[in-house]
Amino acid sequence: MEVNQKELASILGLSDRRIRQLIKDFGLFSAFEAGGKRQKRYNLEKCIQEYIEYKVSEETGKGASKGKEEAQTKHEEIKIQISSLKLRRLKRELHAADDVEEFLTEMLVAFRARLSVIPQKVGPLAAVEDDENKVIELLEREVYETLETLSEYDPLAIEKEKSFLRMEEDDEDEEEEEEEE
């Protein structure tokens, strides 16, 4: 059965404008000119089949678009978390693991060096001392001074310039990602 665009829209329960949009955007409803007339005619059976296939693919595509929306939502949440972590790093509330590892390594190496010097430093003083309590006092004082080096936490000492360079590189990567989207 042949119908014109207005009849096709009425049968499918769509507006003329929606029919034109489906033709333009999705290539549905191939028309032919009937008997040399300028009025386009449509094969109703074929158009109904095309419309059903379009609706089915649209519905299954919505499941995919929901997945895409969920992925975009998750991506946005991750970007928020990254921004939060960067803010904490700027406030010196958070440090990169490799910076902390390097800082602790340097601190423990210095601590070990100070511990190994205690016998040479206290030995001669203890040798001339007859009072056992004074020797204990000398050792305690030297051990406490050495332990004090472990308590010297300085967030600025942990943050190396390379951390800021990494943050700048991360910012550049984010800008490139946003431009791609």
Secondary structure, 3 states (H helix, E strand, C coil): CEECHHHHHHHHCCCHHHHHHHHHHHCCCCEEECCCCCCEEEEHHHHHHHHHHHHHHHHHHHHHHHHHHHHHHHHHHHHHHHHHHHHHHHCCCCCCHHHHHHHHHHHHHHHHHHHHHHHHHHHHHHHHCCCHHHHHHHHHHHHHHHHHHHHCCCHHHHCCHHHHHHHHHHHHHHHHHHHHC
